[in-house]
């Protein structure tokens, strides 16, 4: 009886280990699967992670696109973070300059990183940033504040069905203890 139970336990342990490895592999596969699904459905919302080069193009003065700006802060981020303006009316092809304002409310150096998204997701491909604070980490000394620049244009090829683009930034605390000590010296 013990020999049968021992083999049964070994079989169960083997199946549990196989199941754990399978779940671990599935977890790694989720990110690419998510990207494929979002691209297919047009709900991605990811903007480029490097600066676009603005070449003077014909500005479409006959059309106006509303660009809305939103900001969010992760719960462990002791900063105030908001756009200079909540809404702008822009002409496709027009180079626009604006900024977000950040203030470190803590008594420590904090390193932040902003992650952008655009909705509708289909519009992300037509929203081009030539300069953005999101391309770099932002370091603020205790109680310091900064204007974080954003220069962008909306591609004139933006489909006519899209009249509003919402640019949202989520600010994350990525403070690395060694980096903060180096900055503080």
C-alpha positions as CSV (number, residue, x, y, z in Angstrom):
1,X,0.0,0.0,0.0
2,X,2.8,2.4,0.9
3,X,4.6,1.8,-2.4
4,X,1.4,2.6,-4.4
5,X,0.9,5.8,-2.3
6,X,4.5,6.8,-2.8
7,X,4.2,6.5,-6.6
8,X,1.0,8.4,-6.5
9,X,2.6,11.2,-4.5
10,X,5.6,11.4,-7.0
11,X,3.2,11.6,-9.9
12,X,1.2,14.4,-8.2
13,X,4.4,16.3,-7.4
14,X,5.6,15.9,-11.0
15,X,2.3,17.2,-12.3
16,X,2.3,20.2,-9.8
17,X,5.9,21.1,-10.9
18,X,4.9,20.8,-14.6
19,X,1.8,23.0,-13.9
20,X,4.0,25.6,-12.1
21,X,6.5,25.8,-15.0
22,X,3.6,26.1,-17.5
23,X,2.0,29.0,-15.5
24,X,5.4,30.7,-15.3
25,X,5.9,30.4,-19.1
26,X,2.3,31.6,-19.7
27,X,3.1,34.7,-17.5
28,X,6.0,35.6,-19.8
29,X,3.9,35.1,-22.9
30,X,1.2,37.5,-21.7
31,X,3.1,40.7,-22.6
32,X,3.6,39.9,-26.3
33,X,0.1,38.4,-26.5
34,X,-1.3,41.6,-25.0
35,X,0.6,43.7,-27.5
36,X,-0.7,41.6,-30.4
37,X,-4.3,41.8,-29.2
38,X,-4.1,45.6,-28.6
39,X,-2.6,46.2,-32.0
40,X,-5.2,44.0,-33.7
41,X,-8.1,45.7,-32.0
42,X,-6.6,49.2,-32.4
43,X,-6.6,49.9,-28.6
44,X,-2.8,50.0,-28.0
45,X,-2.4,53.7,-27.1
46,X,1.4,53.4,-26.9
47,X,3.4,56.4,-28.2
48,X,6.9,56.3,-29.6
49,X,9.7,56.0,-27.0
50,X,12.1,58.2,-29.0
51,X,11.8,61.7,-30.4
52,X,10.3,62.3,-33.8
53,X,12.0,64.7,-36.2
54,X,9.7,67.5,-37.2
55,X,10.1,68.4,-40.8
56,X,8.0,71.5,-41.8
57,X,4.8,70.1,-43.3
58,X,1.7,71.8,-44.5
59,X,-0.5,72.7,-41.5
60,X,-4.1,71.7,-42.0
61,X,-5.8,75.0,-41.0
62,X,-9.2,73.6,-42.1
63,X,-9.2,71.1,-39.3
64,X,-9.0,71.4,-35.5
65,X,-8.1,68.5,-33.2
66,X,-8.8,68.7,-29.4
67,X,-5.8,67.4,-27.4
68,X,-6.6,66.6,-23.8
69,X,-3.8,66.2,-21.2
70,X,-4.1,64.0,-18.1
71,X,-1.7,63.1,-15.3
72,X,-1.7,60.4,-12.8
73,X,0.8,59.5,-10.0
74,X,1.4,56.1,-8.5
75,X,0.6,55.9,-4.8
76,X,4.3,55.7,-3.7
77,X,5.2,58.9,-5.6
78,X,5.3,62.0,-3.3
79,X,5.0,64.5,-6.1
80,X,2.5,66.9,-7.5
81,X,2.2,66.4,-11.3
82,X,-0.1,68.2,-13.6
83,X,-0.3,69.6,-17.2
84,X,0.1,73.3,-17.9
85,X,-3.2,73.2,-19.7
86,X,-5.9,70.5,-19.6
87,X,-7.0,71.0,-23.2
88,X,-5.7,72.5,-26.4
89,X,-7.1,73.0,-29.9
90,X,-4.4,72.2,-32.5
91,X,-4.2,72.1,-36.3
92,X,-2.7,68.9,-37.7
93,X,0.9,69.5,-38.7
94,X,1.3,72.4,-36.3
95,X,4.3,72.2,-33.9
96,X,3.0,72.7,-30.4
97,X,4.9,73.5,-27.2
98,X,3.5,73.0,-23.7
99,X,4.7,71.6,-20.4
100,X,3.8,69.7,-17.3
101,X,4.6,70.9,-13.8
102,X,6.2,68.6,-11.2
103,X,6.9,69.3,-7.6
104,X,8.7,67.0,-5.1
105,X,6.8,67.1,-1.9
106,X,9.2,65.0,0.0
107,X,12.4,65.7,1.9
108,X,14.4,63.3,-0.3
109,X,15.8,63.2,-3.8
110,X,13.2,61.4,-6.0
111,X,13.7,60.0,-9.5
112,X,10.5,59.8,-11.6
113,X,9.7,58.3,-14.9
114,X,6.6,59.2,-16.9
115,X,4.9,56.6,-19.1
116,X,2.6,58.0,-21.8
117,X,-0.5,56.6,-23.5
118,X,-2.8,58.1,-26.1
119,X,-6.5,57.3,-26.6
120,X,-8.1,56.4,-28.8
121,X,-5.3,53.8,-29.4
122,X,-5.6,54.3,-33.1
123,X,-4.6,57.9,-32.7
124,X,-1.2,57.0,-31.0
125,X,0.4,56.4,-34.4
126,X,-0.5,60.0,-35.4
127,X,0.7,61.7,-32.2
128,X,4.4,62.6,-32.6
129,X,6.6,64.0,-29.8
130,X,9.8,65.8,-30.8
131,X,10.7,66.5,-27.2
132,X,9.2,64.9,-24.1
133,X,10.1,64.6,-20.5
134,X,9.0,61.0,-20.8
135,X,12.1,60.2,-22.8
136,X,14.3,60.7,-19.7
137,X,14.2,60.1,-15.9
138,X,13.4,63.2,-13.9
139,X,15.3,63.9,-10.7
140,X,14.0,66.4,-8.3
141,X,15.7,67.6,-5.1
142,X,13.6,67.8,-1.9
143,X,10.8,70.4,-2.3
144,X,12.0,71.4,-5.8
145,X,9.7,71.9,-8.8
146,X,10.3,71.8,-12.5
147,X,8.6,72.5,-15.8
148,X,8.7,69.4,-17.9
149,X,8.7,70.2,-21.6
150,X,6.5,68.6,-24.3
151,X,6.8,69.5,-27.9
152,X,4.5,67.6,-30.3
153,X,2.5,67.6,-33.5
154,X,-0.4,65.7,-34.8
155,X,0.1,64.1,-38.2
156,X,-2.2,65.5,-40.8
157,X,-2.9,61.9,-41.9
158,X,-5.0,61.5,-38.7
159,X,-8.3,59.9,-39.7
160,X,-11.2,62.4,-39.9
161,X,-13.1,60.2,-37.5
162,X,-10.8,61.2,-34.7
163,X,-11.4,64.7,-33.4
164,X,-10.0,64.3,-29.9
165,X,-6.8,62.8,-28.7
166,X,-6.2,62.3,-25.0
167,X,-2.5,62.2,-23.8
168,X,-2.2,60.6,-20.4
169,X,1.0,60.3,-18.4
170,X,1.4,58.1,-15.3
171,X,4.4,59.1,-13.2
172,X,6.3,56.3,-11.4
173,X,8.8,56.5,-8.6
174,X,11.9,54.7,-9.9
175,X,14.2,56.0,-7.2
176,X,17.3,53.8,-6.9
177,X,19.0,54.2,-3.6
178,X,22.6,54.2,-5.1
179,X,21.6,56.8,-7.7
180,X,19.9,59.1,-5.2
181,X,23.0,59.0,-2.9
182,X,25.2,59.9,-5.9
183,X,22.9,62.9,-6.8
184,X,22.8,64.1,-3.2
185,X,26.6,64.4,-3.0
